[in-house]
Amino acid sequence: MTVNAWDFPITGDRVVEALRESFSTSDIWLLSHLDVPSGAKSKATSGHLRERMVNRPLEVSTGDLCDALAGAPQVWVLDIRLSSDHEVQLYIEDGEVFEESLDRMVGTGNIAGPTDQGLR
C-alpha cells in the first residue's frame, strides 16, 4: 500500500481495512499514540486504550485496535508498530500519513534450503 492510496480524510474504517487486509486479529501492535474524534462505535474502546497508554507504548491486538478505530470519522494521530517486527508500522500525524510500511516481511530464504549444491 502506498501513501497515495489513503485519500483524505483518513477515516478509522480506512485504517481498519488496511490492517485487516494483512494482519490477523490476534497480531500484537505497540500503540504509542491514538487520537480520533469520538465516533459512535469507537468512543468507549478508543477512550479505554488512551487511558491505558500512559508514558509507554501499549500492547494491543489488531482486533482491539480495529474496534477502537471503527466508525471514527477521521484519524488525527496514530502511531503503531507490529511488536514482532518494528519495521511494520503506521504513523499518522495531523490526519496525514507520514510513515507507512504495512507489508509483512516474510522470510526471503528458500524453504527447501540453498539452491547452490556446494552449500548443502
Phi, psi and omega per residue, in radians:
M1 nan 2.423 3.115
T2 -1.873 2.824 3.139
V3 -0.998 -0.626 -3.112
N4 -1.135 -0.349 -3.095
A5 -1.354 -0.097 -3.021
W6 -1.462 -0.531 -3.078
D7 1.079 3.120 -3.137
F8 -2.386 2.397 -0.031
P9 -1.352 2.705 3.068
I10 -1.414 1.950 -3.102
T11 -1.585 2.823 3.052
G12 -1.047 -0.687 -3.137
D13 -1.137 -0.574 3.109
R14 -1.181 -0.711 3.102
V15 -1.164 -0.741 3.097
V16 -0.993 -0.808 3.128
E17 -1.020 -0.778 -3.123
A18 -1.144 -0.695 -3.129
L19 -1.232 -0.749 -3.109
R20 -1.222 -0.366 3.129
E21 -1.136 -0.604 -3.004
S22 -2.178 -0.112 -3.016
F23 -2.312 2.606 3.098
S24 -1.414 2.815 -3.131
T25 -1.145 -0.302 -3.113
S26 -1.701 -0.072 3.055
D27 -1.036 2.523 -3.090
I28 -1.853 2.306 -3.137
W29 -2.006 2.665 2.952
L30 -1.714 1.956 -3.107
L31 -1.713 2.000 -3.129
S32 -1.707 -0.505 -3.122
H33 -2.750 2.463 3.112
L34 -2.571 2.169 3.079
D35 -2.545 1.989 3.113
V36 -2.402 2.624 2.972
P37 -1.164 2.587 -3.083
S38 -1.185 2.023 3.023
G39 -1.598 2.752 -3.084
A40 -0.996 -0.723 -3.083
K41 -1.382 -0.610 -2.912
S42 -1.747 -0.068 -3.001
K43 -0.940 -0.913 -3.085
A44 -1.175 -0.767 -3.086
T45 -1.187 -0.798 -3.133
S46 -1.158 -0.652 3.079
G47 -1.097 -0.717 3.121
H48 -1.100 -0.752 3.124
L49 -1.122 -0.740 3.130
R50 -1.084 -0.671 3.125
E51 -1.131 -0.634 -3.112
R52 -1.394 -0.305 -3.087
M53 -1.582 1.405 -3.078
V54 -2.017 1.941 3.046
N55 1.049 0.258 3.091
R56 -2.892 2.738 3.089
P57 -1.103 2.616 -3.138
L58 -1.885 2.332 3.044
E59 -1.412 2.197 -3.090
V60 -2.504 2.479 3.141
S61 -1.349 2.784 3.062
T62 -0.993 -0.718 -3.133
G63 -1.054 -0.818 3.131
D64 -1.165 -0.673 3.117
L65 -1.113 -0.744 3.117
C66 -1.137 -0.683 3.079
D67 -1.058 -0.682 -3.118
A68 -1.228 -0.558 -3.066
L69 -1.602 -0.392 -3.077
A70 -0.999 2.255 3.086
G71 1.461 -0.118 3.111
A72 -1.180 2.233 -3.089
P73 -1.177 -0.385 3.102
Q74 -2.801 2.567 3.031
V75 -1.801 1.965 3.140
W76 -1.417 -0.836 -3.133
V77 -2.460 2.321 3.035
L78 -2.624 2.221 3.121
D79 -2.315 1.832 -3.135
I80 -2.309 2.591 3.028
R81 -2.393 2.453 3.074
L82 -1.165 2.236 -3.037
S83 -1.131 -0.512 -3.131
S84 -1.502 -0.188 -3.135
D85 -2.727 1.699 -3.049
H86 -1.190 -0.161 3.057
E87 -1.302 -0.359 3.110
V88 -1.526 1.988 -3.006
Q89 -2.665 2.821 3.001
L90 -2.502 2.162 3.125
Y91 -2.256 1.991 3.102
I92 -2.005 2.284 3.134
E93 -2.367 2.343 -3.117
D94 0.910 0.624 3.085
G95 1.332 0.181 3.133
E96 -2.152 2.533 3.091
V97 -1.356 2.125 3.089
F98 -1.799 -0.673 3.096
E99 -2.359 2.318 3.113
E100 -2.604 2.012 3.067
S101 -2.503 1.444 -3.093
L102 -1.799 0.340 3.070
D103 -1.634 2.050 -3.129
R104 -1.252 2.270 3.120
M105 -1.524 1.770 3.084
V106 -1.549 2.538 -3.100
G107 -0.735 2.346 -3.091
T108 -1.682 -0.035 -3.140
G109 -1.332 2.892 3.120
N110 -1.463 2.142 -3.103
I111 -1.074 -0.589 -3.125
A112 -1.312 -0.126 -3.115
G113 1.838 -3.136 -3.121
P114 -1.080 2.521 3.116
T115 -1.481 -0.323 3.101
D116 -1.339 2.024 -3.088
Q117 -1.016 -0.471 -3.141
G118 -1.227 -0.306 -3.123
L119 -1.654 -0.140 -3.101
R120 -1.414 nan nan
